[in-house]
Amino acid sequence: MHRAINKTRQLRFQSTLVVAEHNNDKLTPITLSAITAANKLGGEVSCLVAGTDCAKVVAELSKVLGVNKVLVAQHDAFKGALPEELTPIILATQQQFKFTHICAGASAFGKNLLPRVAAKLDVAPISDIIEIQSPDTFVRTIYAGNALSTVKCNESVKVFTVRGTAFEPAASEGGSATSEDVASSSAVGVSEWLEQNLSKSDRPELAGAKVVVSGGRGLKSGENFQLLYDLAETMNAAVGASRAAVDAGYVPNDMQVGQTGKIVAPVNGLNMRNHLELYIAVGISGAIQHLAGMKDSKTIVAINKDPEAPIFLVSDFGLVADLFKVRSLPPPLLSAGSLSLMALHAALSC
């Protein structure tokens, strides 16, 4: 009984700050997953929105289920979400509200920002968590996703990033959070935001797609990725790439799937709602860092001319063939009518 009372008291005094990722117009989906993770800790959940003109984001966040308060900081220095400029406002907010936890999505934004915040708070951050066991105990992957590590954090403030595919996104309707302005400090001025050039596509976002078609160095050139773009259009799929293809300059690095790129599949089937249904690997050998980002997909189809390629060890369906020479499959292979085999047929017929 005494233990139960202590646990209830502990949860009551938990409070979490979620640093929202956005573009001043719309919330980035991974923030909704971070909010879900924050709610698993118990206690109140507040979201910090720092930007230049982010009224739309504040309105969007106020409706998210599970958010109690939206803290708003607007300043020209926050243009581009530079960590050097955002860190002081997070520290000031922490000083004012005394949160027990601070988190963000494990995207380029979160990975760039929260280690700096943790260093300023003199605490050890926990990166890319996939499960919360208690307010001080977290699970994360190690060894390129081949093992799970349970970490107990004794820091006064727990700072962590959340893998988006491991937590369902919070409902975007049903909440009624209040909003409150927080004082913005003057610009630090050690770095300056110049510009960003974003590629535009009607295809789904890579990290949240149900179907992903990825190409590797076996495609031999960036022009040959058009084969995958055409297939993706017919399947409403996202297009990814291996690190080798990115390093070779075939495609931009925002398409990279893997340990040092984007994780497109949850670990061990966590969060079935976000589970990647189909991953098609074309001309990808299957280096361990690439497998870390996709090996837990529900169905994996691989096409590679090397029968010893590691990708075949994790694939459900595989074809040993030169993708430029094989253009169709015999009808008997399609008799099962599965999505995977139809996708493989489409891949070879494009």
C-alpha positions in Angstrom: 0.0 0.0 0.0 2.8 2.4 0.9 4.6 1.5 -2.3 1.4 2.3 -4.3 1.0 5.6 -2.6 4.6 6.6 -3.4 4.2 5.6 -7.0 1.1 7.8 -7.3 2.9 10.7 -5.7 5.8 10.3 -8.0 3.6 10.4 -11.1 1.8 13.4 -9.8 4.9 15.4 -9.7 6.2 14.5 -13.2 6.1 17.2 -15.8 7.4 17.0 -19.3 8.4 19.6 -21.8 8.2 18.5 -25.5 10.1 20.8 -27.8 7.9 21.0 -30.9 9.4 20.7 -34.3 7.7 22.8 -37.0 8.2 25.1 -40.0 6.1 28.0 -38.6 3.1 26.8 -40.5 2.7 23.1 -39.6 3.8 20.7 -36.9 6.2 18.0 -37.9 4.6 14.5 -37.4 7.3 13.2 -35.1 6.4 15.7 -32.5 3.0 13.9 -32.1 5.0 10.7 -31.3 7.1 12.6 -28.8 3.8 13.8 -27.1 2.6 10.2 -26.8 5.9 9.2 -25.2 5.6 12.2 -22.8 2.2 11.1 -21.7 3.5 7.7 -20.8 5.6 9.4 -18.1 2.5 10.7 -16.3 2.0 14.2 -15.1 1.5 17.3 -17.1 2.8 17.7 -20.7 3.7 21.1 -22.0 4.9 21.9 -25.5 7.4 24.7 -26.4 6.8 26.3 -29.8 9.7 28.6 -30.7 9.6 30.3 -34.0 9.2 33.6 -35.9 5.4 33.6 -36.7 4.0 30.3 -35.4 0.4 31.1 -34.5 -0.9 28.3 -36.8 1.4 25.8 -35.0 0.2 27.0 -31.6 -3.5 26.5 -32.7 -2.7 23.1 -34.1 -0.9 22.0 -30.9 -3.7 23.3 -28.6 -6.0 20.7 -30.1 -3.6 17.7 -29.7 -4.9 15.3 -27.2 -2.6 14.9 -24.2 -1.1 18.4 -24.2 -1.9 20.6 -21.2 -0.1 23.8 -22.0 1.5 25.3 -25.1 4.4 27.7 -24.3 5.1 30.2 -27.1 8.3 32.0 -27.9 8.6 34.2 -31.0 11.7 36.0 -32.1 13.5 36.6 -35.4 16.5 34.7 -34.0 14.6 31.5 -34.0 14.5 31.5 -37.8 15.8 28.1 -39.0 15.6 26.6 -35.5 19.3 26.9 -34.9 20.3 25.0 -31.7 22.5 27.9 -30.6 19.5 30.2 -30.5 16.9 27.7 -29.2 18.9 26.4 -26.3 18.7 29.6 -24.2 14.9 29.7 -24.4 14.7 26.1 -23.4 17.0 26.7 -20.4 15.0 29.7 -19.4 11.7 27.8 -19.7 13.2 24.9 -17.6 14.4 27.4 -15.0 10.8 28.8 -14.7 8.8 25.6 -14.7 11.2 23.0 -13.4 10.3 20.2 -15.7 11.4 16.7 -14.7 11.7 15.6 -18.4 12.6 17.4 -21.6 12.2 15.5 -24.9 11.9 15.9 -28.7 11.6 13.7 -31.7 14.8 11.8 -32.8 15.0 13.7 -36.1 17.8 16.0 -37.3 16.2 18.8 -35.3 16.0 16.8 -32.0 19.5 15.2 -32.4 21.0 18.6 -33.1 19.3 20.4 -30.2 18.8 18.3 -27.1 22.4 17.1 -26.6 23.4 20.8 -26.4 20.5 21.4 -23.9 21.7 18.4 -21.8 25.3 19.7 -21.8 24.1 23.1 -20.6 22.1 21.4 -17.8 25.0 19.2 -17.0 23.1 16.0 -17.5 23.5 12.9 -19.7 21.0 12.7 -22.6 19.4 9.5 -23.7 19.0 9.2 -27.4 16.5 7.5 -29.7 14.4 5.7 -27.1 11.8 3.1 -28.3 10.1 2.4 -25.0 9.4 4.0 -21.6 9.3 1.5 -18.7 9.0 4.1 -15.9 9.8 7.8 -15.4 13.5 7.0 -15.0 13.9 3.8 -17.1 14.0 3.8 -20.9 14.8 1.3 -23.7 16.9 2.1 -26.7 18.6 0.1 -29.4 22.4 -0.5 -29.6 24.7 -2.3 -32.0 22.9 -1.1 -35.1 19.5 -2.3 -33.7 20.7 -5.8 -33.0 20.3 -5.5 -29.2 18.1 -3.5 -26.8 19.5 -1.6 -23.9 17.5 -0.7 -20.8 18.8 2.5 -19.3 18.0 3.8 -15.8 18.6 7.6 -15.6 19.3 9.2 -12.2 19.7 12.7 -13.5 17.5 15.4 -11.9 16.2 16.3 -15.4 15.8 13.5 -17.9 16.6 14.7 -21.5 15.8 12.3 -24.3 14.9 12.0 -27.9 12.1 9.7 -29.1 12.1 7.4 -32.2 9.0 8.4 -34.1 8.2 4.9 -35.4 8.2 3.4 -31.9 5.2 5.5 -30.5 1.9 6.1 -32.1 1.2 9.8 -32.9 -1.0 11.6 -30.5 -4.5 12.3 -31.7 -4.6 15.7 -33.5 -8.1 16.5 -32.2 -9.8 16.3 -28.8 -7.3 18.4 -26.8 -7.9 21.8 -25.2 -4.5 23.1 -24.1 -4.0 26.6 -22.9 -1.3 28.8 -24.4 1.2 31.1 -22.6 3.9 33.4 -23.9 7.4 33.0 -22.5 10.0 35.7 -22.7 12.5 35.4 -25.5 16.1 36.2 -24.8 18.2 38.3 -27.2 19.9 36.6 -30.1 23.1 34.8 -29.3 24.6 35.6 -32.7 27.2 32.8 -32.9 25.6 31.4 -36.0 23.3 32.7 -38.7 20.6 31.1 -40.8 21.0 31.8 -44.5 18.6 29.6 -46.5 17.3 26.1 -47.1 16.4 24.4 -50.3 13.8 21.7 -49.9 12.9 19.1 -52.5 9.1 19.0 -53.1 7.3 15.7 -53.7 3.7 14.4 -53.7 5.0 11.1 -52.4 4.6 10.2 -48.7 7.2 11.3 -46.2 9.9 8.6 -45.9 9.7 8.2 -42.1 6.0 7.7 -42.0 5.2 5.8 -45.2 3.5 2.4 -45.3 5.4 1.4 -48.5 9.0 2.3 -49.2 11.0 1.6 -52.4 14.8 2.0 -51.8 17.7 1.9 -54.2 21.4 1.2 -53.7 24.7 1.5 -55.5 23.5 -1.2 -57.8 21.3 1.4 -59.7 24.6 2.8 -60.9 23.4 6.4 -61.3 21.0 9.0 -60.1 19.2 8.9 -63.4 18.3 5.3 -62.9 16.5 6.2 -59.7 13.7 7.3 -62.0 12.8 3.6 -62.2 12.0 3.7 -58.5 10.2 7.1 -58.7 7.9 5.7 -61.4 7.2 2.6 -59.2 6.6 4.7 -56.2 4.0 6.8 -58.0 1.9 3.8 -58.8 2.1 2.4 -55.3 1.8 5.7 -53.4 5.2 4.8 -51.8 8.1 6.8 -50.5 11.5 6.5 -52.1 14.7 5.8 -50.0 18.3 5.0 -50.6 21.3 3.3 -49.0 24.2 5.2 -47.7 26.3 4.0 -50.6 23.9 5.6 -53.1 23.9 8.8 -51.1 27.7 8.9 -50.8 28.0 8.3 -54.5 25.9 11.4 -55.2 23.0 9.6 -56.8 20.4 11.1 -54.4 20.3 13.7 -51.6 21.0 12.6 -48.1 17.5 13.2 -46.8 16.6 9.9 -48.7 19.0 7.8 -46.7 17.6 4.9 -44.8 19.6 3.4 -41.9 21.4 4.0 -38.7 22.8 7.3 -39.8 19.7 8.1 -41.9 16.0 7.6 -41.3 14.5 4.7 -39.4 11.5 3.6 -41.5 10.4 0.5 -39.4 9.7 0.1 -35.7 11.8 -2.2 -33.7 10.4 -5.7 -33.2 7.0 -4.7 -34.5 6.4 -1.9 -32.0 3.5 0.4 -32.8 1.7 -1.7 -35.4 -0.3 1.3 -36.5 2.8 2.9 -37.8 4.3 -0.3 -39.0 5.9 -0.2 -42.5 3.9 -2.7 -44.5 6.3 -3.2 -47.4 10.0 -2.4 -48.0 11.4 -3.0 -51.5 15.2 -3.0 -51.7 16.6 -2.7 -55.2 20.3 -3.1 -55.8 21.0 -2.8 -52.0 23.6 -5.2 -50.6 22.3 -4.9 -47.0 25.1 -3.4 -44.9 24.4 -3.5 -41.2 23.8 0.2 -40.9 21.1 0.0 -43.6 19.4 -3.0 -42.0 19.2 -1.1 -38.7 16.7 1.3 -40.4 14.4 -1.2 -42.1 14.9 -4.9 -41.0 11.7 -4.9 -38.9 9.4 -4.0 -41.8 6.4 -6.3 -42.0 7.4 -7.6 -45.5 10.8 -7.1 -47.2 11.3 -7.7 -50.9 14.9 -7.7 -52.2 16.3 -7.6 -55.8 20.1 -8.1 -56.1 22.3 -10.0 -58.5 24.6 -11.2 -55.7 23.2 -14.3 -54.1 25.4 -13.8 -51.0 24.1 -10.3 -50.4 23.2 -9.8 -46.7 19.9 -8.3 -47.6 18.6 -11.8 -48.5 19.1 -12.8 -44.8 16.3 -10.5 -43.7 14.0 -10.5 -46.8 10.7 -12.4 -47.1 10.9 -12.5 -50.9 14.1 -12.3 -52.9 15.1 -12.4 -56.5 18.7 -13.0 -57.5 18.9 -11.1 -60.8 20.3 -8.0 -62.6 17.5 -5.5 -62.2 18.4 -4.0 -65.6 18.0 -7.3 -67.4 15.0 -8.9 -65.7 11.8 -7.1 -66.8 9.0 -9.4 -65.9 8.0 -12.4 -63.8 6.3 -15.7 -64.8 2.6 -15.7 -64.0 2.8 -18.6 -61.4 4.8 -16.4 -59.1 1.9 -14.0 -58.8 -0.8 -16.6 -58.1 -0.6 -15.9 -54.4 -1.8 -12.4 -55.1 0.1 -11.0 -52.2 1.0 -7.3 -52.1 4.7 -8.2 -51.8 4.8 -10.3 -55.0 2.7 -7.8 -56.9 5.2 -5.1 -55.9 8.1 -7.3 -57.0 6.4 -7.8 -60.4 5.8 -4.1 -60.7 9.4 -3.3 -59.7 10.7 -5.6 -62.5 8.2 -4.3 -65.1 8.6 -0.6 -64.6 
